[in-house]
Amino acid sequence: MISRFEICSGLKKLLSLGQVLVPDQQVLRQVLAYFEAGLNFADAWHLIRSEGNEMKTFDLSFIKKARKSGHLASSP
């Protein structure tokens, strides 16, 4: 199994290549930072793309992590 660290390291190396063009590279870098900090990759992506809007979820762990990172999240 590939570790969270290995995934982030590989994607960061890929992003640093001049020949690789990634739309919203800053978004992906922030997602990777949250992923490294323990968020699920998909949750981190949705959180960043929420662009300041409150996210609703039943995942109490996610709510705590989102709030800790300064985002709005609550249960429905």
Backbone atoms as SQL, in Angstrom:
CREATE TABLE atoms (id INTEGER PRIMARY KEY, chain TEXT, resi INTEGER, resn TEXT, atom TEXT, x REAL, y REAL, z REAL);
INSERT INTO atoms VALUES
  (1, 'A', 1, 'MET', 'N', 0.837, -1.177, 0.000),
  (2, 'A', 1, 'MET', 'CA', 0.000, 0.000, 0.000),
  (3, 'A', 1, 'MET', 'C', 0.886, 1.246, 0.000),
  (4, 'A', 2, 'ILE', 'N', 0.508, 2.223, -0.772),
  (5, 'A', 2, 'ILE', 'CA', 1.265, 3.471, -0.856),
  (6, 'A', 2, 'ILE', 'C', 0.810, 4.389, 0.270),
  (7, 'A', 3, 'SER', 'N', 1.757, 4.972, 0.960),
  (8, 'A', 3, 'SER', 'CA', 1.429, 5.829, 2.093),
  (9, 'A', 3, 'SER', 'C', 0.942, 7.206, 1.625),
  (10, 'A', 4, 'ARG', 'N', 0.274, 7.878, 2.505),
  (11, 'A', 4, 'ARG', 'CA', -0.206, 9.248, 2.279),
  (12, 'A', 4, 'ARG', 'C', 0.980, 10.148, 1.907),
  (13, 'A', 5, 'PHE', 'N', 2.101, 9.974, 2.625),
  (14, 'A', 5, 'PHE', 'CA', 3.297, 10.774, 2.361),
  (15, 'A', 5, 'PHE', 'C', 3.820, 10.531, 0.947),
  (16, 'A', 6, 'GLU', 'N', 3.876, 9.262, 0.528),
  (17, 'A', 6, 'GLU', 'CA', 4.381, 8.927, -0.807),
  (18, 'A', 6, 'GLU', 'C', 3.487, 9.514, -1.904),
  (19, 'A', 7, 'ILE', 'N', 2.182, 9.477, -1.695),
  (20, 'A', 7, 'ILE', 'CA', 1.244, 10.037, -2.667),
  (21, 'A', 7, 'ILE', 'C', 1.487, 11.540, -2.806),
  (22, 'A', 8, 'CYS', 'N', 1.563, 12.230, -1.683),
  (23, 'A', 8, 'CYS', 'CA', 1.771, 13.682, -1.705),
  (24, 'A', 8, 'CYS', 'C', 3.120, 14.036, -2.309),
  (25, 'A', 9, 'SER', 'N', 4.135, 13.303, -1.942),
  (26, 'A', 9, 'SER', 'CA', 5.475, 13.561, -2.456),
  (27, 'A', 9, 'SER', 'C', 5.512, 13.402, -3.976),
  (28, 'A', 10, 'GLY', 'N', 4.926, 12.326, -4.471),
  (29, 'A', 10, 'GLY', 'CA', 4.898, 12.088, -5.916),
  (30, 'A', 10, 'GLY', 'C', 4.122, 13.154, -6.671),
  (31, 'A', 11, 'LEU', 'N', 2.966, 13.546, -6.140),
  (32, 'A', 11, 'LEU', 'CA', 2.168, 14.576, -6.811),
  (33, 'A', 11, 'LEU', 'C', 2.859, 15.942, -6.767),
  (34, 'A', 12, 'LYS', 'N', 3.529, 16.243, -5.678),
  (35, 'A', 12, 'LYS', 'CA', 4.261, 17.516, -5.586),
  (36, 'A', 12, 'LYS', 'C', 5.411, 17.551, -6.594),
  (37, 'A', 13, 'LYS', 'N', 6.105, 16.434, -6.752),
  (38, 'A', 13, 'LYS', 'CA', 7.179, 16.358, -7.749),
  (39, 'A', 13, 'LYS', 'C', 6.615, 16.564, -9.141),
  (40, 'A', 14, 'LEU', 'N', 5.495, 15.949, -9.419),
  (41, 'A', 14, 'LEU', 'CA', 4.839, 16.097, -10.713),
  (42, 'A', 14, 'LEU', 'C', 4.454, 17.557, -10.965),
  (43, 'A', 15, 'LEU', 'N', 3.924, 18.223, -9.947),
  (44, 'A', 15, 'LEU', 'CA', 3.536, 19.628, -10.077),
  (45, 'A', 15, 'LEU', 'C', 4.731, 20.547, -10.301),
  (46, 'A', 16, 'SER', 'N', 5.897, 20.134, -9.828),
  (47, 'A', 16, 'SER', 'CA', 7.080, 20.989, -9.964),
  (48, 'A', 16, 'SER', 'C', 7.703, 20.917, -11.355),
  (49, 'A', 17, 'LEU', 'N', 7.281, 19.965, -12.164),
  (50, 'A', 17, 'LEU', 'CA', 7.814, 19.855, -13.524),
  (51, 'A', 17, 'LEU', 'C', 7.231, 20.960, -14.400),
  (52, 'A', 18, 'GLY', 'N', 8.083, 21.636, -15.119),
  (53, 'A', 18, 'GLY', 'CA', 7.636, 22.729, -15.978),
  (54, 'A', 18, 'GLY', 'C', 6.757, 22.284, -17.134),
  (55, 'A', 19, 'GLN', 'N', 6.911, 21.046, -17.556),
  (56, 'A', 19, 'GLN', 'CA', 6.144, 20.543, -18.700),
  (57, 'A', 19, 'GLN', 'C', 4.724, 20.120, -18.327),
  (58, 'A', 20, 'VAL', 'N', 4.440, 20.019, -17.058),
  (59, 'A', 20, 'VAL', 'CA', 3.126, 19.561, -16.605),
  (60, 'A', 20, 'VAL', 'C', 2.265, 20.775, -16.266),
  (61, 'A', 21, 'LEU', 'N', 1.163, 20.913, -16.966),
  (62, 'A', 21, 'LEU', 'CA', 0.226, 22.002, -16.722),
  (63, 'A', 21, 'LEU', 'C', -1.007, 21.455, -16.021),
  (64, 'A', 22, 'VAL', 'N', -1.303, 22.030, -14.875),
  (65, 'A', 22, 'VAL', 'CA', -2.442, 21.571, -14.081),
  (66, 'A', 22, 'VAL', 'C', -3.357, 22.761, -13.819),
  (67, 'A', 23, 'PRO', 'N', -4.623, 22.671, -14.266),
  (68, 'A', 23, 'PRO', 'CA', -5.553, 23.750, -13.936),
  (69, 'A', 23, 'PRO', 'C', -5.714, 23.832, -12.413),
  (70, 'A', 24, 'ASP', 'N', -5.828, 25.023, -11.904),
  (71, 'A', 24, 'ASP', 'CA', -6.033, 25.223, -10.463),
  (72, 'A', 24, 'ASP', 'C', -4.936, 24.572, -9.622),
  (73, 'A', 25, 'GLN', 'N', -3.688, 24.797, -10.011),
  (74, 'A', 25, 'GLN', 'CA', -2.565, 24.190, -9.307),
  (75, 'A', 25, 'GLN', 'C', -2.540, 24.582, -7.830),
  (76, 'A', 26, 'GLN', 'N', -2.898, 25.824, -7.509),
  (77, 'A', 26, 'GLN', 'CA', -2.924, 26.245, -6.104),
  (78, 'A', 26, 'GLN', 'C', -3.968, 25.459, -5.313),
  (79, 'A', 27, 'VAL', 'N', -5.095, 25.187, -5.948),
  (80, 'A', 27, 'VAL', 'CA', -6.141, 24.391, -5.298),
  (81, 'A', 27, 'VAL', 'C', -5.599, 23.002, -4.982),
  (82, 'A', 28, 'LEU', 'N', -4.948, 22.390, -5.957),
  (83, 'A', 28, 'LEU', 'CA', -4.404, 21.047, -5.747),
  (84, 'A', 28, 'LEU', 'C', -3.339, 21.054, -4.658),
  (85, 'A', 29, 'ARG', 'N', -2.510, 22.071, -4.606),
  (86, 'A', 29, 'ARG', 'CA', -1.489, 22.161, -3.556),
  (87, 'A', 29, 'ARG', 'C', -2.139, 22.267, -2.167),
  (88, 'A', 30, 'GLN', 'N', -3.210, 23.034, -2.058),
  (89, 'A', 30, 'GLN', 'CA', -3.907, 23.161, -0.772),
  (90, 'A', 30, 'GLN', 'C', -4.580, 21.842, -0.393),
  (91, 'A', 31, 'VAL', 'N', -5.166, 21.174, -1.382),
  (92, 'A', 31, 'VAL', 'CA', -5.780, 19.864, -1.139),
  (93, 'A', 31, 'VAL', 'C', -4.723, 18.889, -0.617),
  (94, 'A', 32, 'LEU', 'N', -3.552, 18.895, -1.232),
  (95, 'A', 32, 'LEU', 'CA', -2.483, 18.003, -0.782),
  (96, 'A', 32, 'LEU', 'C', -2.049, 18.328, 0.647),
  (97, 'A', 33, 'ALA', 'N', -2.015, 19.604, 0.985),
  (98, 'A', 33, 'ALA', 'CA', -1.652, 19.989, 2.356),
  (99, 'A', 33, 'ALA', 'C', -2.675, 19.451, 3.351),
  (100, 'A', 34, 'TYR', 'N', -3.953, 19.553, 3.029),
  (101, 'A', 34, 'TYR', 'CA', -4.995, 19.035, 3.911),
  (102, 'A', 34, 'TYR', 'C', -4.964, 17.509, 3.961),
  (103, 'A', 35, 'PHE', 'N', -4.676, 16.890, 2.827),
  (104, 'A', 35, 'PHE', 'CA', -4.561, 15.430, 2.763),
  (105, 'A', 35, 'PHE', 'C', -3.410, 14.965, 3.658),
  (106, 'A', 36, 'GLU', 'N', -2.278, 15.659, 3.590),
  (107, 'A', 36, 'GLU', 'CA', -1.142, 15.328, 4.448),
  (108, 'A', 36, 'GLU', 'C', -1.494, 15.498, 5.929),
  (109, 'A', 37, 'ALA', 'N', -2.356, 16.464, 6.214),
  (110, 'A', 37, 'ALA', 'CA', -2.757, 16.741, 7.597),
  (111, 'A', 37, 'ALA', 'C', -3.802, 15.759, 8.114),
  (112, 'A', 38, 'GLY', 'N', -4.285, 14.854, 7.253),
  (113, 'A', 38, 'GLY', 'CA', -5.187, 13.817, 7.735),
  (114, 'A', 38, 'GLY', 'C', -6.576, 13.779, 7.124),
  (115, 'A', 39, 'LEU', 'N', -6.931, 14.772, 6.309),
  (116, 'A', 39, 'LEU', 'CA', -8.243, 14.725, 5.663),
  (117, 'A', 39, 'LEU', 'C', -8.237, 13.712, 4.527),
  (118, 'A', 40, 'ASN', 'N', -9.368, 13.136, 4.249),
  (119, 'A', 40, 'ASN', 'CA', -9.569, 12.310, 3.077),
  (120, 'A', 40, 'ASN', 'C', -9.367, 13.195, 1.853),
  (121, 'A', 41, 'PHE', 'N', -8.759, 12.665, 0.779),
  (122, 'A', 41, 'PHE', 'CA', -8.464, 13.476, -0.407),
  (123, 'A', 41, 'PHE', 'C', -9.726, 14.115, -0.980),
  (124, 'A', 42, 'ALA', 'N', -10.782, 13.328, -1.140),
  (125, 'A', 42, 'ALA', 'CA', -12.032, 13.853, -1.712),
  (126, 'A', 42, 'ALA', 'C', -12.649, 14.914, -0.802),
  (127, 'A', 43, 'ASP', 'N', -12.625, 14.690, 0.499),
  (128, 'A', 43, 'ASP', 'CA', -13.155, 15.681, 1.439),
  (129, 'A', 43, 'ASP', 'C', -12.360, 16.979, 1.340),
  (130, 'A', 44, 'ALA', 'N', -11.030, 16.858, 1.252),
  (131, 'A', 44, 'ALA', 'CA', -10.180, 18.047, 1.133),
  (132, 'A', 44, 'ALA', 'C', -10.506, 18.806, -0.152),
  (133, 'A', 45, 'TRP', 'N', -10.702, 18.072, -1.238),
  (134, 'A', 45, 'TRP', 'CA', -11.037, 18.703, -2.525),
  (135, 'A', 45, 'TRP', 'C', -12.356, 19.464, -2.419),
  (136, 'A', 46, 'HIS', 'N', -13.375, 18.835, -1.877),
  (137, 'A', 46, 'HIS', 'CA', -14.683, 19.490, -1.744),
  (138, 'A', 46, 'HIS', 'C', -14.613, 20.695, -0.810),
  (139, 'A', 47, 'LEU', 'N', -13.836, 20.569, 0.247),
  (140, 'A', 47, 'LEU', 'CA', -13.701, 21.668, 1.198),
  (141, 'A', 47, 'LEU', 'C', -13.069, 22.893, 0.534),
  (142, 'A', 48, 'ILE', 'N', -11.997, 22.678, -0.202),
  (143, 'A', 48, 'ILE', 'CA', -11.327, 23.790, -0.889),
  (144, 'A', 48, 'ILE', 'C', -12.238, 24.388, -1.955),
  (145, 'A', 49, 'ARG', 'N', -12.924, 23.546, -2.693),
  (146, 'A', 49, 'ARG', 'CA', -13.791, 24.034, -3.777),
  (147, 'A', 49, 'ARG', 'C', -15.077, 24.669, -3.253),
  (148, 'A', 50, 'SER', 'N', -15.365, 24.524, -1.969),
  (149, 'A', 50, 'SER', 'CA', -16.574, 25.144, -1.414),
  (150, 'A', 50, 'SER', 'C', -16.442, 26.664, -1.364),
  (151, 'A', 51, 'GLU', 'N', -15.193, 27.142, -1.485),
  (152, 'A', 51, 'GLU', 'CA', -14.901, 28.569, -1.602),
  (153, 'A', 51, 'GLU', 'C', -15.610, 29.420, -0.549),
  (154, 'A', 52, 'GLY', 'N', -15.498, 29.010, 0.697),
  (155, 'A', 52, 'GLY', 'CA', -16.043, 29.800, 1.793),
  (156, 'A', 52, 'GLY', 'C', -17.492, 29.504, 2.143),
  (157, 'A', 53, 'ASN', 'N', -18.161, 28.699, 1.346),
  (158, 'A', 53, 'ASN', 'CA', -19.534, 28.312, 1.658),
  (159, 'A', 53, 'ASN', 'C', -19.527, 27.190, 2.692),
  (160, 'A', 54, 'GLU', 'N', -20.520, 27.179, 3.537),
  (161, 'A', 54, 'GLU', 'CA', -20.593, 26.153, 4.576),
  (162, 'A', 54, 'GLU', 'C', -20.908, 24.794, 3.967),
  (163, 'A', 55, 'MET', 'N', -20.157, 23.781, 4.394),
  (164, 'A', 55, 'MET', 'CA', -20.411, 22.417, 3.953),
  (165, 'A', 55, 'MET', 'C', -21.263, 21.704, 4.988),
  (166, 'A', 56, 'LYS', 'N', -22.200, 20.922, 4.537),
  (167, 'A', 56, 'LYS', 'CA', -23.054, 20.107, 5.403),
  (168, 'A', 56, 'LYS', 'C', -22.651, 18.645, 5.245),
  (169, 'A', 57, 'THR', 'N', -22.460, 17.960, 6.372),
  (170, 'A', 57, 'THR', 'CA', -22.065, 16.562, 6.331),
  (171, 'A', 57, 'THR', 'C', -22.473, 15.873, 7.629),
  (172, 'A', 58, 'PHE', 'N', -22.616, 14.568, 7.562),
  (173, 'A', 58, 'PHE', 'CA', -22.886, 13.778, 8.756),
  (174, 'A', 58, 'PHE', 'C', -21.581, 13.289, 9.395),
  (175, 'A', 59, 'ASP', 'N', -20.454, 13.549, 8.750),
  (176, 'A', 59, 'ASP', 'CA', -19.144, 13.093, 9.211),
  (177, 'A', 59, 'ASP', 'C', -18.602, 14.060, 10.271),
  (178, 'A', 60, 'LEU', 'N', -18.802, 13.715, 11.539),
  (179, 'A', 60, 'LEU', 'CA', -18.407, 14.596, 12.638),
  (180, 'A', 60, 'LEU', 'C', -16.897, 14.822, 12.687),
  (181, 'A', 61, 'SER', 'N', -16.123, 13.812, 12.331),
  (182, 'A', 61, 'SER', 'CA', -14.677, 13.953, 12.289),
  (183, 'A', 61, 'SER', 'C', -14.271, 14.995, 11.238),
  (184, 'A', 62, 'PHE', 'N', -14.918, 14.933, 10.089),
  (185, 'A', 62, 'PHE', 'CA', -14.642, 15.905, 9.027),
  (186, 'A', 62, 'PHE', 'C', -14.991, 17.319, 9.480),
  (187, 'A', 63, 'ILE', 'N', -16.107, 17.471, 10.154),
  (188, 'A', 63, 'ILE', 'CA', -16.521, 18.795, 10.641),
  (189, 'A', 63, 'ILE', 'C', -15.444, 19.380, 11.547),
  (190, 'A', 64, 'LYS', 'N', -14.916, 18.572, 12.458),
  (191, 'A', 64, 'LYS', 'CA', -13.873, 19.050, 13.371),
  (192, 'A', 64, 'LYS', 'C', -12.619, 19.469, 12.608),
  (193, 'A', 65, 'LYS', 'N', -12.206, 18.638, 11.648),
  (194, 'A', 65, 'LYS', 'CA', -11.001, 18.947, 10.876),
  (195, 'A', 65, 'LYS', 'C', -11.200, 20.184, 10.005),
  (196, 'A', 66, 'ALA', 'N', -12.382, 20.318, 9.417),
  (197, 'A', 66, 'ALA', 'CA', -12.664, 21.481, 8.575),
  (198, 'A', 66, 'ALA', 'C', -12.646, 22.756, 9.403),
  (199, 'A', 67, 'ARG', 'N', -13.286, 22.725, 10.550),
  (200, 'A', 67, 'ARG', 'CA', -13.308, 23.901, 11.429),
  (201, 'A', 67, 'ARG', 'C', -11.910, 24.256, 11.912),
  (202, 'A', 68, 'LYS', 'N', -11.115, 23.226, 12.211),
  (203, 'A', 68, 'LYS', 'CA', -9.745, 23.452, 12.670),
  (204, 'A', 68, 'LYS', 'C', -8.921, 24.173, 11.604),
  (205, 'A', 69, 'SER', 'N', -9.217, 23.898, 10.332),
  (206, 'A', 69, 'SER', 'CA', -8.489, 24.542, 9.246),
  (207, 'A', 69, 'SER', 'C', -9.131, 25.872, 8.816),
  (208, 'A', 70, 'GLY', 'N', -10.153, 26.298, 9.560),
  (209, 'A', 70, 'GLY', 'CA', -10.748, 27.614, 9.300),
  (210, 'A', 70, 'GLY', 'C', -11.897, 27.627, 8.310),
  (211, 'A', 71, 'HIS', 'N', -12.465, 26.468, 7.989),
  (212, 'A', 71, 'HIS', 'CA', -13.576, 26.385, 7.055),
  (213, 'A', 71, 'HIS', 'C', -14.892, 26.175, 7.802),
  (214, 'A', 72, 'LEU', 'N', -15.974, 26.518, 7.135),
  (215, 'A', 72, 'LEU', 'CA', -17.311, 26.332, 7.710),
  (216, 'A', 72, 'LEU', 'C', -17.829, 24.942, 7.392),
  (217, 'A', 73, 'ALA', 'N', -18.192, 24.200, 8.396),
  (218, 'A', 73, 'ALA', 'CA', -18.783, 22.873, 8.208),
  (219, 'A', 73, 'ALA', 'C', -19.664, 22.572, 9.405),
  (220, 'A', 74, 'SER', 'N', -20.782, 21.915, 9.116),
  (221, 'A', 74, 'SER', 'CA', -21.709, 21.526, 10.187),
  (222, 'A', 74, 'SER', 'C', -22.565, 20.365, 9.708),
  (223, 'A', 75, 'SER', 'N', -23.304, 19.782, 10.647),
  (224, 'A', 75, 'SER', 'CA', -24.213, 18.698, 10.282),
  (225, 'A', 75, 'SER', 'C', -25.549, 19.297, 9.840),
  (226, 'A', 76, 'PRO', 'N', -26.260, 18.585, 8.975),
  (227, 'A', 76, 'PRO', 'CA', -27.542, 19.111, 8.482),
  (228, 'A', 76, 'PRO', 'C', -28.588, 19.213, 9.578);
